[in-house]
Amino acid sequence: MAEVRPLPRRRRLTARGLVERRRNLPRVDATRMRAGTDQCFGTEDRVDEGDNV
């Protein structure tokens, strides 16, 4: 038996609220992340910035 209840609504964030939330996120090392994804998925089908898609 389970009870189904609606999730509480989140209030909409202002631009200032979004900026504040972003400040608490960890930094991402893009080079390290790219190397990890290349190692996992390969580079054959990768779309680079210079590719016109």
C-alpha positions as MATLAB code, in Angstrom:
seq = 'MAEVRPLPRRRRLTARGLVERRRNLPRVDATRMRAGTDQCFGTEDRVDEGDNV';
ca = [
       0.000    0.000    0.000;
       1.299    3.448   -0.847;
       0.122    6.982   -0.407;
       0.400    9.357   -3.323;
       0.829   13.029   -2.477;
       1.787   15.970   -4.692;
       5.308   17.250   -4.288;
       5.626   20.615   -2.594;
       5.965   23.427   -5.105;
       9.267   25.219   -5.206;
       9.151   28.950   -5.415;
      10.614   30.483   -8.534;
      14.096   31.846   -8.175;
      15.086   35.347   -9.128;
      18.220   36.046  -11.154;
      19.970   36.968   -7.914;
      18.875   33.673   -6.356;
      20.254   31.707   -9.305;
      23.599   33.522   -9.065;
      23.767   32.783   -5.337;
      22.992   29.113   -5.961;
      25.691   28.918   -8.647;
      28.326   30.286   -6.267;
      27.965   27.186   -4.108;
      28.581   24.728   -6.958;
      31.981   23.058   -7.287;
      34.258   24.244  -10.090;
      34.520   22.007  -13.162;
      37.863   21.280  -14.806;
      36.734   21.199  -18.459;
      40.009   19.727  -19.740;
      39.891   16.878  -17.239;
      36.202   16.263  -17.936;
      36.828   16.164  -21.711;
      39.702   13.691  -21.237;
      37.470   11.459  -19.126;
      34.631   11.465  -21.634;
      37.040   10.901  -24.532;
      38.488    7.920  -22.694;
      35.030    6.513  -22.054;
      33.300    7.283  -25.363;
      36.161    7.881  -27.806;
      36.679   10.863  -30.092;
      35.506    9.642  -33.508;
      32.004   11.152  -33.465;
      32.753   14.165  -31.294;
      31.465   17.521  -32.482;
      34.019   20.248  -31.859;
      33.448   23.993  -31.641;
      34.624   24.497  -35.238;
      32.215   21.934  -36.717;
      29.145   23.242  -38.501;
      26.257   21.053  -37.462;
];
